[in-house]
Amino acid sequence: MRFDSGIRALFLSPNDTAVSKYAHGEETDRRWIRAGHQACIVNLSVVQYHVLYTVMEREEKALVRRLIDEDEA
Protein backbone atom coordinates (compact mmCIF):
# COMPACT_ATOMS: atom_id res chain seq x y z
CA MET A 1 0.00 0.00 0.00
CA ARG A 2 1.34 3.43 -0.87
CA PHE A 3 0.06 6.50 0.91
CA ASP A 4 -0.26 9.99 -0.61
CA SER A 5 2.76 11.02 1.47
CA GLY A 6 4.88 8.53 -0.47
CA ILE A 7 5.20 6.12 2.43
CA ARG A 8 4.86 2.51 1.40
CA ALA A 9 3.51 -0.01 3.91
CA LEU A 10 3.53 -3.77 3.68
CA PHE A 11 1.24 -5.92 5.76
CA LEU A 12 1.53 -9.55 6.75
CA SER A 13 -1.49 -11.65 5.81
CA PRO A 14 -3.47 -13.03 8.78
CA ASN A 15 -3.09 -16.48 7.19
CA ASP A 16 0.72 -16.14 7.15
CA THR A 17 0.58 -14.93 10.74
CA ALA A 18 -1.43 -18.04 11.62
CA VAL A 19 1.30 -20.28 10.18
CA SER A 20 3.83 -18.59 12.44
CA LYS A 21 1.53 -18.81 15.45
CA TYR A 22 0.87 -22.52 14.84
CA ALA A 23 4.63 -23.12 14.69
CA HIS A 24 5.02 -21.25 17.98
CA GLY A 25 2.24 -23.37 19.45
CA GLU A 26 1.28 -21.32 22.51
CA GLU A 27 -2.33 -21.50 23.69
CA THR A 28 -2.68 -17.71 23.34
CA ASP A 29 -1.63 -18.09 19.70
CA ARG A 30 -4.19 -20.85 19.19
CA ARG A 31 -6.92 -18.64 20.66
CA TRP A 32 -5.90 -15.84 18.25
CA ILE A 33 -6.16 -18.25 15.31
CA ARG A 34 -9.54 -19.62 16.41
CA ALA A 35 -10.93 -16.11 16.89
CA GLY A 36 -9.63 -15.13 13.45
CA HIS A 37 -11.20 -18.22 11.94
CA GLN A 38 -14.55 -17.53 13.59
CA ALA A 39 -14.43 -13.94 12.32
CA CYS A 40 -13.57 -15.21 8.79
CA ILE A 41 -10.23 -13.39 8.87
CA VAL A 42 -8.17 -16.59 8.95
CA ASN A 43 -8.91 -19.32 6.41
CA LEU A 44 -7.56 -22.65 7.63
CA SER A 45 -7.50 -24.11 4.11
CA VAL A 46 -5.27 -21.23 3.02
CA VAL A 47 -3.12 -21.72 6.13
CA GLN A 48 -2.72 -25.42 5.23
CA TYR A 49 -1.62 -24.40 1.72
CA HIS A 50 0.89 -21.87 3.07
CA VAL A 51 2.37 -24.52 5.36
CA LEU A 52 3.29 -26.55 2.27
CA TYR A 53 5.69 -23.79 1.18
CA THR A 54 6.95 -22.71 4.59
CA VAL A 55 10.48 -23.78 5.43
CA MET A 56 10.49 -25.71 8.70
CA GLU A 57 11.62 -29.04 10.06
CA ARG A 58 9.54 -32.08 9.07
CA GLU A 59 8.46 -32.74 12.68
CA GLU A 60 7.46 -29.11 13.17
CA LYS A 61 5.45 -29.15 9.94
CA ALA A 62 3.67 -32.34 11.09
CA LEU A 63 2.79 -30.67 14.40
CA VAL A 64 1.44 -27.58 12.63
CA ARG A 65 -0.71 -29.76 10.36
CA ARG A 66 -2.06 -31.67 13.38
CA LEU A 67 -2.96 -28.42 15.17
CA ILE A 68 -4.73 -27.10 12.07
CA ASP A 69 -6.68 -30.36 11.80
CA GLU A 70 -7.71 -30.01 15.45
CA ASP A 71 -8.95 -26.47 14.87
CA GLU A 72 -10.85 -27.44 11.73
CA ALA A 73 -12.76 -30.13 13.68
ABEGO torsion letter per residue (X at the ends): XBBAAGBBBBBBBAAAAAAAAAAAGBAAAAAAAAAAAAAGABBAAAAAAAAAABBBBAAAAAAAAAAAAAAAX
